[in-house]
Amino acid sequence: MEIIQRKHQMNYYTSRLLERYFPGMKLGVFDIETTGLNPAETEVVLAGFLEVHPDGSALATQYFADKAGEEQQLLSAIFNEFEKYDVLLTYNGKHFDLPYISKRAELLSFENHRISCHNLDLYLVLHGHSTLKQTVKSLKQKNVEDYMGLHIDRKDEISGADSVLLYQSYLEETALDKKEEMKQKILLHNHDDILQLYRILPVIQQTDFHRAMSHLGFPVTGTGRWPNLNIGRIRMDNKGLEVTGFYGGPQISYTSYDSGMAPYTCNFAADGTFRFLFYTQHHKNSYYIQLPALLGEAGMNAVTCYPAHVNGYLILTEGKQTNWLEINMFVQAFLQQFMKQTACPLQEEERHEQLSFI
């Protein structure tokens, strides 16, 4: 396996949206190249990571299987890189890159193939929470680059499908000069994908980002012995406000039932998932929750600054309007407080029994 690193100077991007949902978190850009779409029958052959620092300095790292039979080594490198980041910026990573990596690791009998960092999938943000698809021909990454006026920054001239065919030819080629030329084309395609993906990140300003974060989730920084809690989805129905997601690291077994002291239910399962349910109240066309019982006086400051807070109540919906921002900030504040006030029942490595708190 070959490791290729390139340094760049880029425009570092930050915004109130990113600071609100990913405060102090380390973000890495991620993209893969494979020999096909089905992970049960094909392999990952190249992975690219990009890390951009506040001073604009950036490092692109690529792991390339330059010979057949190097996939296991490449996957190990990928999972090691994952440990460096809290958030992975991808483009359709939820439905392709990350499940592909997990499936290949499972088939190759990796001991742990859970991906614990949060995935900010820009494609899904644009597809479900913007009007951009009405403007561009399709939401392919290159079309978004054109829309953002960034097409001149892309140097590669091949597609992902071209890369698949080119890699097969690369393995079969015996002439060293032709082989090197093919390799550079494959590397450049992946390299430009990760650089351009970071450059189009400001497009989130043209989305309903608060709604997107409710539907796609966001991470909450772990405190104490708690790992980061990666919210997968926040939804509301007649049962209440439900928050589901996943965590990384050792297994946790924890269940709490609704009581006067803790007016919610929650469960952390050994499969790495968690669920919270907050019971809502209903009046006319509005659903709301009572904040003091859930956040206490110390946690109230996180949400009292928003219009949907009224006299200790948080209005979740008003008719057809859903207050996504307020809901997200409540969930963020609650989970932060929950972790500070609750001892984390991590499974101790030296013991084989699972701790369970009810």
Secondary structure, 3 states (H helix, E strand, C coil): CEEEEEEEECCCCCCHHHHHHCCCCCEEEEEEEECCCCCCCCCEEEEEEEEECCCCEEEEEEEECCCCCCHHHHHHHHHHHHCCCCEEEECCHHHHHHHHHHHHHHHCCCCCCCCCCEEEEHHHHHHHHCCHHHCCCCCCHHHHHHHCCCHHHCCCCCCHHHHHHHHHHHHHCCCHHHHHHHHHHHHHHHHHHHHHHHHCHHHHHHCCHHHHHHHHCCEECCCCCCCCEEEEEEEEECCEEEEEEEECCCCECEEECCCCCCCCEEEECCCCEEEEEECCEEECCEEEEEHHHHHHHHHHCCCCCCCCEECCEEEEEECCEECHHHHHHHHHHHHHHHHHHCCCCECCCCCCCCCCEC
